[in-house]
Amino acid sequence: MNWRWNRLGTAVLTAVVGATVVLAGCSDKKAAEPAQNNASGASQGYTVKHAMGETPIPKTPSRVVILTNEGTEALLALGVKPVGAVKSWTGEPWYDHIKAEMEGVKNVGTESQPNIEEIAALKPDLIIGNKMRIEKVYDQLSKIAPTVYSAELRGDWKINFKLYAEALNKKAEGDKVLADFDKRIEDLKTKAGDKLKQKVSLVRFMPATARIYYNDTFAGVIFKQVGIARPEKQNKETFADDVTKERIPDMEGDLLFYFTYETGDGKATKMEEEWVKDPLWNNLNVVKNKKAIRVSDTIWNTAGGVKAANLLLDELYKVYEVKK
């Protein structure tokens, strides 16, 4: 499971070429800042500072393997189709919103279990991974190709995006993607106006628990940038709380967005159905006012990348009834 469902950082490593790697490492709280790119062209080398140190990259890479879901979105947004990528957390093997762009890309396992042998067989000239997920195989990957790691996978996707753009020697292109996103944020803020004062609640259903999401989450960070108000009990600079039904009153808001992480076994859907039938849920004013809105878990939480962020903004334009 990824960080959005389980914050455990323990793992088991089978360090044999051809084996699937199972691990998760702990990371520094603060993501490493990318180094300045010294390259002036494809043939000139440059060095990238990242979560594991500094990595020299001899030339602009053309065969990239990406080992995080949000990193996959970053590459696609920068016009780079990876030769290999870890599968999406839901989808076979890619999320619906990226699958058309991922045709022909080799599935090399999951964020927590990349397949070293398959990665090596692709002969990449750059590997991008994440310290929190696969710290212990950094040395193995580095022997295959220059390897760059982001530090964390929570909250502000822009931090990792900047690092990935740096590693790809596409800093200028990356700056434009971010500027375009920020321009959309400002446009939404201006057009939505006082509607943003409505206090918005975030709730997630999973196979074994329900969660109230706070500010240090994918949607929470975007809400903060837009200026969307949060209920007092949810306006915290933390991640989330696993809650029992007794905490349903804490889900109250003027608007409530809820999403369900369903992997195909029906357990999360069953959890959602059970909770939304509960008297405490139906006693919420936001439910009575028909302002509890079911949204895509992929877009609002799981994918965690720039493409999902823009799709989330699309939905906010609709909810606030303003034109893009």
Salt bridges, closest charged atoms under 4 A:
ASP28 OD2 - LYS131 NZ 3.43
GLU73 OE2 - HIS97 NE2 2.61
ASP96 OD1 - LYS99 NZ 3.60
GLU101 OE2 - LYS307 NZ 3.16
GLU111 OE1 - ARG133 NE 2.72
GLU152 OE1 - ARG154 NH2 3.79
GLU173 OE2 - LYS170 NZ 3.74
ASP175 OD2 - LYS171 NZ 3.14
ASP180 OD2 - LYS176 NZ 2.83
ASP182 OD1 - LYS158 NZ 2.50
GLU186 OE2 - LYS189 NZ 3.77
ASP187 OD2 - LYS191 NZ 3.20
ASP194 OD1 - LYS197 NZ 3.53
ASP216 OD2 - LYS29 NZ 3.61
ASP216 OD2 - ARG154 NE 3.01
GLU237 OE1 - LYS224 NZ 2.86
ASP241 OD2 - ARG247 NH2 3.64
ASP242 OD1 - ARG211 NE 2.57
ASP250 OD1 - LYS233 NZ 3.08
ASP250 OD2 - ARG247 NE 2.50
GLU272 OE1 - ARG294 NH2 2.88
GLU274 OE2 - LYS245 NZ 2.94
ASP278 OD2 - LYS245 NZ 3.68
ASP297 OD1 - ARG204 NE 2.70
ASP314 OD1 - ARG184 NH2 2.53
ASP314 OD1 - LYS324 NZ 3.40
